[in-house]
């Protein structure tokens, strides 16, 4: 995939790699519980779900649009 959809998917990939790796992941590693759940696993699950939803939204939108955009 080239063009704008490819760039958006690449940006989501990079954002996911940054959000789910060591330096930024330490932000969630605090002794805090939300609704009885530790914050780190809850944050990981929510970030993972947001990334999947964002990818689904981008991929569904990539098939619709201007026919001139498709190769």
Biopython code that builds the backbone (N, CA, C, O; Angstrom):
import numpy as np
from Bio.PDB.StructureBuilder import StructureBuilder

atoms = [
    (1, "UNK", "N", (0.842, -1.156, 0.000)),
    (1, "UNK", "CA", (0.000, 0.000, 0.000)),
    (1, "UNK", "C", (0.897, 1.233, 0.000)),
    (1, "UNK", "O", (1.801, 1.365, 0.825)),
    (2, "UNK", "N", (0.635, 2.102, -0.915)),
    (2, "UNK", "CA", (1.425, 3.322, -0.998)),
    (2, "UNK", "C", (0.508, 4.517, -0.815)),
    (2, "UNK", "O", (-0.713, 4.373, -0.752)),
    (3, "UNK", "N", (1.090, 5.672, -0.733)),
    (3, "UNK", "CA", (0.304, 6.884, -0.602)),
    (3, "UNK", "C", (-0.125, 7.141, 0.821)),
    (3, "UNK", "O", (0.504, 6.697, 1.782)),
    (4, "UNK", "N", (-1.222, 7.875, 0.925)),
    (4, "UNK", "CA", (-1.702, 8.318, 2.235)),
    (4, "UNK", "C", (-2.102, 7.171, 3.166)),
    (4, "UNK", "O", (-1.717, 7.201, 4.335)),
    (5, "UNK", "N", (-2.867, 6.146, 2.706)),
    (5, "UNK", "CA", (-3.202, 5.055, 3.633)),
    (5, "UNK", "C", (-1.967, 4.306, 4.143)),
    (5, "UNK", "O", (-1.925, 3.904, 5.306)),
    (6, "UNK", "N", (-0.975, 4.119, 3.290)),
    (6, "UNK", "CA", (0.251, 3.457, 3.717)),
    (6, "UNK", "C", (1.001, 4.252, 4.757)),
    (6, "UNK", "O", (1.562, 3.691, 5.698)),
    (7, "UNK", "N", (1.008, 5.555, 4.588)),
    (7, "UNK", "CA", (1.678, 6.410, 5.573)),
    (7, "UNK", "C", (0.948, 6.391, 6.908)),
    (7, "UNK", "O", (1.575, 6.386, 7.967)),
    (8, "UNK", "N", (-0.390, 6.381, 6.851)),
    (8, "UNK", "CA", (-1.161, 6.334, 8.095)),
    (8, "UNK", "C", (-0.941, 5.020, 8.829)),
    (8, "UNK", "O", (-0.788, 5.005, 10.050)),
    (9, "UNK", "N", (-0.925, 3.919, 8.087)),
    (9, "UNK", "CA", (-0.676, 2.631, 8.720)),
    (9, "UNK", "C", (0.729, 2.574, 9.308)),
    (9, "UNK", "O", (0.934, 2.009, 10.382)),
    (10, "UNK", "N", (1.688, 3.154, 8.611)),
    (10, "UNK", "CA", (3.046, 3.216, 9.136)),
    (10, "UNK", "C", (3.113, 4.046, 10.406)),
    (10, "UNK", "O", (3.835, 3.700, 11.341)),
    (11, "UNK", "N", (2.360, 5.141, 10.443)),
    (11, "UNK", "CA", (2.341, 5.985, 11.641)),
    (11, "UNK", "C", (1.716, 5.245, 12.818)),
    (11, "UNK", "O", (2.185, 5.372, 13.949)),
    (12, "UNK", "N", (0.654, 4.468, 12.560)),
    (12, "UNK", "CA", (0.035, 3.683, 13.639)),
    (12, "UNK", "C", (1.005, 2.619, 14.125)),
    (12, "UNK", "O", (1.087, 2.358, 15.325)),
    (13, "UNK", "N", (1.738, 2.002, 13.211)),
    (13, "UNK", "CA", (2.735, 1.000, 13.596)),
    (13, "UNK", "C", (3.808, 1.614, 14.495)),
    (13, "UNK", "O", (4.159, 1.038, 15.526)),
    (14, "UNK", "N", (4.320, 2.758, 14.116)),
    (14, "UNK", "CA", (5.357, 3.420, 14.920)),
    (14, "UNK", "C", (4.788, 3.851, 16.274)),
    (14, "UNK", "O", (5.441, 3.679, 17.304)),
    (15, "UNK", "N", (3.577, 4.408, 16.275)),
    (15, "UNK", "CA", (2.960, 4.825, 17.539)),
    (15, "UNK", "C", (2.741, 3.622, 18.456)),
    (15, "UNK", "O", (2.969, 3.712, 19.663)),
    (16, "UNK", "N", (2.305, 2.508, 17.893)),
    (16, "UNK", "CA", (2.117, 1.307, 18.693)),
    (16, "UNK", "C", (3.427, 0.788, 19.243)),
    (16, "UNK", "O", (3.501, 0.353, 20.392)),
    (17, "UNK", "N", (4.459, 0.836, 18.419)),
    (17, "UNK", "CA", (5.771, 0.400, 18.883)),
    (17, "UNK", "C", (6.295, 1.264, 20.015)),
    (17, "UNK", "O", (6.916, 0.760, 20.951)),
    (18, "UNK", "N", (6.049, 2.552, 19.934)),
    (18, "UNK", "CA", (6.502, 3.447, 20.999)),
    (18, "UNK", "C", (5.665, 3.295, 22.269)),
    (18, "UNK", "O", (6.204, 3.268, 23.375)),
    (19, "UNK", "N", (4.344, 3.196, 22.103)),
    (19, "UNK", "CA", (3.473, 3.129, 23.273)),
    (19, "UNK", "C", (3.599, 1.821, 24.038)),
    (19, "UNK", "O", (3.404, 1.791, 25.253)),
    (20, "UNK", "N", (3.923, 0.743, 23.341)),
    (20, "UNK", "CA", (3.947, -0.567, 23.991)),
    (20, "UNK", "C", (5.368, -1.059, 24.260)),
    (20, "UNK", "O", (5.589, -2.263, 24.390)),
    (21, "UNK", "N", (6.327, -0.143, 24.343)),
    (21, "UNK", "CA", (7.705, -0.522, 24.640)),
    (21, "UNK", "C", (8.212, 0.176, 25.895)),
    (21, "UNK", "O", (7.506, 0.973, 26.514)),
    (22, "UNK", "N", (9.427, -0.135, 26.248)),
    (22, "UNK", "CA", (10.009, 0.157, 27.557)),
    (22, "UNK", "C", (9.870, 1.591, 28.069)),
    (22, "UNK", "O", (9.263, 1.767, 29.125)),
    (23, "UNK", "N", (10.379, 2.620, 27.409)),
    (23, "UNK", "CA", (10.402, 3.905, 28.124)),
    (23, "UNK", "C", (9.017, 4.434, 28.478)),
    (23, "UNK", "O", (8.800, 4.886, 29.602)),
    (24, "UNK", "N", (8.078, 4.384, 27.539)),
    (24, "UNK", "CA", (6.752, 4.916, 27.828)),
    (24, "UNK", "C", (5.899, 3.949, 28.638)),
    (24, "UNK", "O", (4.947, 4.362, 29.299)),
    (25, "UNK", "N", (6.231, 2.683, 28.590)),
    (25, "UNK", "CA", (5.472, 1.697, 29.348)),
    (25, "UNK", "C", (5.685, 1.866, 30.850)),
    (25, "UNK", "O", (4.826, 1.485, 31.645)),
    (26, "UNK", "N", (6.808, 2.427, 31.237)),
    (26, "UNK", "CA", (7.066, 2.657, 32.668)),
    (26, "UNK", "C", (6.129, 3.707, 33.265)),
    (26, "UNK", "O", (5.979, 3.772, 34.485)),
    (27, "UNK", "N", (5.502, 4.524, 32.429)),
    (27, "UNK", "CA", (4.554, 5.507, 32.946)),
    (27, "UNK", "C", (3.368, 4.835, 33.626)),
    (27, "UNK", "O", (2.779, 5.393, 34.552)),
    (28, "UNK", "N", (3.018, 3.636, 33.167)),
    (28, "UNK", "CA", (1.864, 2.922, 33.708)),
    (28, "UNK", "C", (2.235, 1.989, 34.861)),
    (28, "UNK", "O", (1.346, 1.395, 35.472)),
    (29, "UNK", "N", (3.508, 1.848, 35.168)),
    (29, "UNK", "CA", (3.956, 0.911, 36.197)),
    (29, "UNK", "C", (4.000, 1.601, 37.559)),
    (29, "UNK", "O", (5.068, 1.852, 38.117)),
    (30, "UNK", "N", (2.822, 1.894, 38.067)),
    (30, "UNK", "CA", (2.695, 2.516, 39.385)),
    (30, "UNK", "C", (1.771, 1.643, 40.235)),
    (30, "UNK", "O", (0.907, 0.953, 39.694)),
    (31, "UNK", "N", (1.942, 1.666, 41.543)),
    (31, "UNK", "CA", (1.089, 0.836, 42.408)),
    (31, "UNK", "C", (-0.303, 1.462, 42.580)),
    (31, "UNK", "O", (-0.632, 1.986, 43.644)),
    (32, "UNK", "N", (-1.104, 1.397, 41.526)),
    (32, "UNK", "CA", (-2.437, 1.978, 41.538)),
    (32, "UNK", "C", (-3.413, 0.970, 40.954)),
    (32, "UNK", "O", (-3.081, 0.247, 40.014)),
    (33, "UNK", "N", (-4.604, 0.922, 41.507)),
    (33, "UNK", "CA", (-5.621, 0.013, 40.993)),
    (33, "UNK", "C", (-6.832, 0.811, 40.546)),
    (33, "UNK", "O", (-7.252, 1.760, 41.207)),
    (34, "UNK", "N", (-7.387, 0.405, 39.405)),
    (34, "UNK", "CA", (-8.588, 1.023, 38.868)),
    (34, "UNK", "C", (-9.652, -0.060, 38.811)),
    (34, "UNK", "O", (-9.489, -1.052, 38.100)),
    (35, "UNK", "N", (-10.722, 0.115, 39.539)),
    (35, "UNK", "CA", (-11.808, -0.871, 39.629)),
    (35, "UNK", "C", (-11.271, -2.234, 40.070)),
    (35, "UNK", "O", (-11.758, -3.269, 39.615)),
    (36, "UNK", "N", (-10.283, -2.236, 40.941)),
    (36, "UNK", "CA", (-9.720, -3.478, 41.459)),
    (36, "UNK", "C", (-8.697, -4.136, 40.557)),
    (36, "UNK", "O", (-8.212, -5.222, 40.875)),
    (37, "UNK", "N", (-8.352, -3.509, 39.436)),
    (37, "UNK", "CA", (-7.364, -4.054, 38.495)),
    (37, "UNK", "C", (-6.097, -3.217, 38.532)),
    (37, "UNK", "O", (-6.175, -1.992, 38.623)),
    (38, "UNK", "N", (-4.929, -3.853, 38.463)),
    (38, "UNK", "CA", (-3.681, -3.082, 38.413)),
    (38, "UNK", "C", (-3.631, -2.219, 37.147)),
    (38, "UNK", "O", (-4.142, -2.609, 36.097)),
    (39, "UNK", "N", (-3.016, -1.059, 37.260)),
    (39, "UNK", "CA", (-3.019, -0.091, 36.168)),
    (39, "UNK", "C", (-2.251, -0.569, 34.944)),
    (39, "UNK", "O", (-2.694, -0.331, 33.820)),
    (40, "UNK", "N", (-1.111, -1.236, 35.126)),
    (40, "UNK", "CA", (-0.286, -1.634, 33.984)),
    (40, "UNK", "C", (-1.016, -2.588, 33.035)),
    (40, "UNK", "O", (-1.084, -2.294, 31.841)),
    (41, "UNK", "N", (-1.565, -3.713, 33.500)),
    (41, "UNK", "CA", (-2.276, -4.585, 32.554)),
    (41, "UNK", "C", (-3.508, -3.922, 31.944)),
    (41, "UNK", "O", (-3.833, -4.156, 30.780)),
    (42, "UNK", "N", (-4.189, -3.097, 32.731)),
    (42, "UNK", "CA", (-5.360, -2.402, 32.213)),
    (42, "UNK", "C", (-4.969, -1.425, 31.103)),
    (42, "UNK", "O", (-5.634, -1.358, 30.070)),
    (43, "UNK", "N", (-3.896, -0.672, 31.317)),
    (43, "UNK", "CA", (-3.423, 0.267, 30.304)),
    (43, "UNK", "C", (-2.954, -0.469, 29.054)),
    (43, "UNK", "O", (-3.229, -0.028, 27.938)),
    (44, "UNK", "N", (-2.251, -1.583, 29.228)),
    (44, "UNK", "CA", (-1.813, -2.369, 28.064)),
    (44, "UNK", "C", (-3.005, -2.849, 27.239)),
    (44, "UNK", "O", (-3.002, -2.741, 26.013)),
    (45, "UNK", "N", (-4.016, -3.375, 27.912)),
    (45, "UNK", "CA", (-5.193, -3.876, 27.218)),
    (45, "UNK", "C", (-5.919, -2.747, 26.496)),
    (45, "UNK", "O", (-6.339, -2.918, 25.352)),
    (46, "UNK", "N", (-6.074, -1.596, 27.148)),
    (46, "UNK", "CA", (-6.754, -0.476, 26.516)),
    (46, "UNK", "C", (-5.968, 0.081, 25.329)),
    (46, "UNK", "O", (-6.556, 0.370, 24.287)),
    (47, "UNK", "N", (-4.657, 0.236, 25.469)),
    (47, "UNK", "CA", (-3.843, 0.717, 24.354)),
    (47, "UNK", "C", (-3.885, -0.254, 23.185)),
    (47, "UNK", "O", (-3.966, 0.165, 22.030)),
    (48, "UNK", "N", (-3.831, -1.539, 23.475)),
    (48, "UNK", "CA", (-3.891, -2.569, 22.446)),
    (48, "UNK", "C", (-5.235, -2.503, 21.718)),
    (48, "UNK", "O", (-5.282, -2.583, 20.491)),
    (49, "UNK", "N", (-6.314, -2.359, 22.466)),
    (49, "UNK", "CA", (-7.641, -2.259, 21.858)),
    (49, "UNK", "C", (-7.797, -1.004, 21.015)),
    (49, "UNK", "O", (-8.407, -1.043, 19.946)),
    (50, "UNK", "N", (-7.250, 0.106, 21.491)),
    (50, "UNK", "CA", (-7.311, 1.354, 20.724)),
    (50, "UNK", "C", (-6.536, 1.219, 19.420)),
    (50, "UNK", "O", (-6.996, 1.678, 18.374)),
    (51, "UNK", "N", (-5.369, 0.596, 19.474)),
    (51, "UNK", "CA", (-4.584, 0.400, 18.252)),
    (51, "UNK", "C", (-5.316, -0.503, 17.260)),
    (51, "UNK", "O", (-5.303, -0.234, 16.059)),
    (52, "UNK", "N", (-5.951, -1.566, 17.745)),
    (52, "UNK", "CA", (-6.698, -2.452, 16.859)),
    (52, "UNK", "C", (-7.880, -1.704, 16.247)),
    (52, "UNK", "O", (-8.134, -1.828, 15.049)),
    (53, "UNK", "N", (-8.595, -0.937, 17.047)),
    (53, "UNK", "CA", (-9.715, -0.153, 16.529)),
    (53, "UNK", "C", (-9.270, 0.875, 15.508)),
    (53, "UNK", "O", (-9.937, 1.070, 14.491)),
    (54, "UNK", "N", (-8.160, 1.530, 15.763)),
    (54, "UNK", "CA", (-7.627, 2.519, 14.825)),
    (54, "UNK", "C", (-7.211, 1.872, 13.512)),
    (54, "UNK", "O", (-7.474, 2.415, 12.438)),
    (55, "UNK", "N", (-6.563, 0.713, 13.593)),
    (55, "UNK", "CA", (-6.180, 0.002, 12.378)),
    (55, "UNK", "C", (-7.405, -0.451, 11.594)),
    (55, "UNK", "O", (-7.424, -0.350, 10.368)),
    (56, "UNK", "N", (-8.424, -0.946, 12.284)),
    (56, "UNK", "CA", (-9.646, -1.369, 11.602)),
    (56, "UNK", "C", (-10.316, -0.188, 10.921)),
    (56, "UNK", "O", (-10.783, -0.304, 9.788)),
    (57, "UNK", "N", (-10.363, 0.946, 11.603)),
    (57, "UNK", "CA", (-10.957, 2.150, 11.030)),
    (57, "UNK", "C", (-10.190, 2.605, 9.785)),
    (57, "UNK", "O", (-10.793, 2.966, 8.775)),
    (58, "UNK", "N", (-8.865, 2.585, 9.866)),
    (58, "UNK", "CA", (-8.052, 2.995, 8.718)),
    (58, "UNK", "C", (-8.201, 2.026, 7.550)),
    (58, "UNK", "O", (-8.309, 2.455, 6.401)),
    (59, "UNK", "N", (-8.206, 0.722, 7.831)),
    (59, "UNK", "CA", (-8.298, -0.256, 6.759)),
    (59, "UNK", "C", (-9.686, -0.284, 6.128)),
    (59, "UNK", "O", (-9.804, -0.515, 4.924)),
    (60, "UNK", "N", (-10.730, -0.057, 6.905)),
    (60, "UNK", "CA", (-12.075, 0.012, 6.331)),
    (60, "UNK", "C", (-12.214, 1.267, 5.469)),
    (60, "UNK", "O", (-12.867, 1.231, 4.426)),
    (61, "UNK", "N", (-11.624, 2.342, 5.885)),
    (61, "UNK", "CA", (-11.709, 3.584, 5.128)),
    (61, "UNK", "C", (-10.813, 3.592, 3.903)),
    (61, "UNK", "O", (-11.025, 4.398, 2.997)),
    (62, "UNK", "N", (-9.810, 2.708, 3.850)),
    (62, "UNK", "CA", (-8.888, 2.690, 2.722)),
    (62, "UNK", "C", (-9.561, 2.165, 1.459)),
    (62, "UNK", "O", (-9.164, 2.541, 0.355)),
    (63, "UNK", "N", (-10.582, 1.295, 1.596)),
    (63, "UNK", "CA", (-11.249, 0.733, 0.431)),
    (63, "UNK", "C", (-12.276, 1.668, -0.165)),
    (63, "UNK", "O", (-12.648, 1.509, -1.327)),
    (64, "UNK", "N", (-12.745, 2.641, 0.599)),
    (64, "UNK", "CA", (-13.737, 3.580, 0.110)),
    (64, "UNK", "C", (-13.081, 4.924, -0.140)),
    (64, "UNK", "O", (-12.133, 5.315, 0.541)),
    (65, "UNK", "N", (-13.590, 5.595, -1.100)),
    (65, "UNK", "CA", (-13.034, 6.909, -1.392)),
    (65, "UNK", "C", (-12.961, 7.144, -2.880)),
    (65, "UNK", "O", (-13.712, 6.549, -3.653)),
    (66, "UNK", "N", (-12.086, 7.983, -3.264)),
    (66, "UNK", "CA", (-11.947, 8.377, -4.654)),
    (66, "UNK", "C", (-11.297, 7.251, -5.453)),
    (66, "UNK", "O", (-10.228, 6.780, -5.065)),
    (67, "UNK", "N", (-11.903, 6.801, -6.556)),
    (67, "UNK", "CA", (-11.281, 5.741, -7.368)),
    (67, "UNK", "C", (-9.936, 6.137, -7.931)),
    (67, "UNK", "O", (-9.137, 5.272, -8.292)),
    (68, "UNK", "N", (-9.671, 7.417, -8.013)),
    (68, "UNK", "CA", (-8.375, 7.872, -8.526)),
    (68, "UNK", "C", (-7.253, 7.599, -7.531)),
    (68, "UNK", "O", (-6.082, 7.568, -7.908)),
    (69, "UNK", "N", (-7.611, 7.397, -6.241)),
    (69, "UNK", "CA", (-6.591, 7.122, -5.224)),
    (69, "UNK", "C", (-6.046, 5.695, -5.303)),
    (69, "UNK", "O", (-4.921, 5.434, -4.876)),
    (70, "UNK", "N", (-6.845, 4.769, -5.853)),
    (70, "UNK", "CA", (-6.396, 3.372, -5.907)),
    (70, "UNK", "C", (-5.473, 3.139, -7.084)),
    (70, "UNK", "O", (-5.618, 3.787, -8.121)),
    (71, "UNK", "N", (-4.507, 2.207, -6.939)),
    (71, "UNK", "CA", (-3.555, 1.989, -8.038)),
    (71, "UNK", "C", (-4.153, 1.278, -9.217)),
    (71, "UNK", "O", (-3.463, 1.033, -10.206)),
]
sb = StructureBuilder()
sb.init_structure("model")
sb.init_model(0)
sb.init_chain("A")
sb.init_seg("    ")
for serial, (resi, resn, name, xyz) in enumerate(atoms, 1):
    if name == "N":
        sb.init_residue(resn, " ", resi, " ")
    sb.init_atom(name, np.array(xyz, "f"), 0.0, 1.0, " ", f" {name:<3s}", serial, name[0])
structure = sb.get_structure()
